[in-house]
Amino acid sequence: MIRVKVCGIVNAEDAAAAVLAGADAIGVNFHRASPRYVGNALREIVDAVPPFLPVIGVFVDPAPEEVGLALPYLDAVQWHGQGAVGAVALPAWRAIRLRAEADLDEIARWTDVRGFVLDGPGRMGEFGGAGFDYGWFLEARRRTSKKLVLAGGLTPENVAAAIAGVRPDGVDVASGVESAPGKKDWVKIRDFVQAVRDAG
């Protein structure tokens, strides 16, 4: 089954809606420049998530103390940015921003991660949120046996076609299920998860 992570959750109500829709994981963003920065809502979000459904912390070149404070509430971490992946006692995923096929060379650098989140280059300095050439995803599959998650530009309307094209191990959505940056649309979340289930 293709797993679904709904990312950029900023409040307990949106977390509960994602769980109710059937999401397999919740993503919380610790990048302060993002409109999806979790702020002080982390504990409330974690409390809204049932046992054994993972909460994944998304970090962009974080300070070690920032990661340390969040770790007790997280089940995995997702690293973005240029810095080295820190040593944490949790499963780690590496995000790779694909602007050109040469960016796939990053795969060989990260041997101590569970898998990769392949994302677009982003808009206006954001990390994520834009699509990329899906041929690069297929090339990534040839380069690694680790799990590959498709992200960037996914919506309820296009996710089925994306899955058919590249057969990812999981999909990651944030802006594609929002009515405004940081504000989740519960109907879009439901439709997105259903589209993944139907495609998978």
Secondary structure, 3 states (H helix, E strand, C coil): CCEEEECCCCCHHHHHHHHHHCCCEEEEECCCCCCCECHHHHHHHHHHCCCCCCEEEEEECCCHHHHHHHHHHCCEEEEECCCCCCCCCCCEEEEEECCCHHHHHHHHHCCCCCEEEEECCCCCCCCCCCCCCHHHHHHHHHHCCCEEEEECCCCCCCHHHHHHHHCCCEEEECHHHEEECCEECHHHHHHHHHHHHHHC
